[in-house]
Amino acid sequence: MDPSIELLPEQFQINPSLPIYEQFVEAIQGRIVSGLIPPGSRLPSVRELAAGRGVNPTTAARTYQELERMGLIVTYRGQGTFVTREEDVIGEARKTIMRKAIREFKAVAGTLGISAEQMLNFDKEDSNASES
């Protein structure tokens, strides 16, 4: 793996209420779709990931299994694990993340008794007011 590429951000904090592998999957997926981990990048081995983050190797293996199921990484026996070079797969993962964020945004707006559009308008007004 290229030492300049961080698989997980240094300040990554584990949320004890969620399975660790799910948190790793979400964080790595986000870094792949944003380009922080470029297509074709070699990833650390399961053991390296586990040791580097102080987690059980089973957790690291499950993380990679899920990312592989999503098509975001590929493992070549004897060569290692790499980020897919298939831009369409990465693009679909990006759309999945966007859909989830939009659903969550709309849900928050609903709990406030306003529309998503009203929240966006508030953001514009608030940004303009703080720039003044």
N, C-alpha and C positions, 0 to 999 in steps of 0.2 A: 504494500500500500504506500502511496505517496505520503510522506510524513507531513506535508503541508495541508493535507485534507483531514479535517476532523470528522469522524463518523458521527459523533454526538457532540453537541456544544460542551465546552469545558464547564460551564455553570449549570449543566443539566441537573435538575432536582427531581428526585423520584417522589411521586405522589403515592403514599402508602394505601390509598383507597382503590387504586387501580393496579391490575397485573403489570409487573415490570416490563414483560415482553411487549405488551400493547403500547406502553409509553415509548419504548425503544423503536418499535415499528413506526409509530406516528412521527417521532422526531427524525428518524432516518428518511422516511418517505418525504417529509417536508424539505429536507436538505437535498434530496435527489431532484424533486420537481422544481426547486428554486435554482438549481444549477450549482449549489455549493459543493455537491459531490457530483462531478461531471460524468456523463455516459462513458462507459468503458473503464472507469476507475476500479482498481483492485481494492477490495475490502480486507480488513484484518480477518484472520482465521477465527473460528468460533472460540477457540481457547484464548486467543489474544484479546478478543472483545470481552470475554468473561473476566479475564485477569485484569484488564485495564479499567473495568468498571466495578470490579469487586462483586460480581454476581455469579451465580451457579452456571456452569457451562450449558446446562439444559435450557436455561433462560435465553442464553445467546443463540443456541441452536433453534429454539422456537421462534426467535426474532427473525432469523434468516429464513426459516421455513415459510413464515408468513409473507415476508418480502418476496420470496421466490414464487409463492402461490399467486401473488399479485402481478408477477411478471417484471418486477422492478430490478431484481438481481438474478444472476445465473451462476451456477457453480459448475466448474469443469474439473472433473476428477484429476488430481495430480497437479492442477494449475492454480486453483483457488476460486474465490468468489468475486464476481465483478458486477458493476452496475450495468444494466442492459444498455445497448446502443440503439434500441428501438424507440425513436422519438414519439411515435404514436402511443406507445404504452405509457411513457412518461406523461404525455399530454392528457391521456385519459385519467391518470392518477391525479393530475393537477385539477381536472374538472371535478373529480370526486371530492377533493378537499374543498373546492369552491362551493359545491352544492351543500356540503355539510356546514360550512361557515355561514352561508346564506340562510339555511334552515334555523341555525342557532340565533342569528341576528334577528330574524322574523319572530322567533319565539320570545326573545327578550323584549322586543317591541310590544308584542301581544301582552306580556305580563305587566307592561307599563300602561297598557290601555291605549296605545298609539300605533300608527302604521309604521312600517319600515321607512316609507317615504318621509314621514314626519321626523323620524330619527335622523335621516340623512340631511334634511333641511336644517335641523337643529345643529348638526355638526358643521355645516357650511356657515351658519350664522355665528356659532361659537368660535370658529376659526377666524372669521372676519373680525369679530370683536376683539379677539386676543392679539391680532396683528395691528390693531389701531393704537 
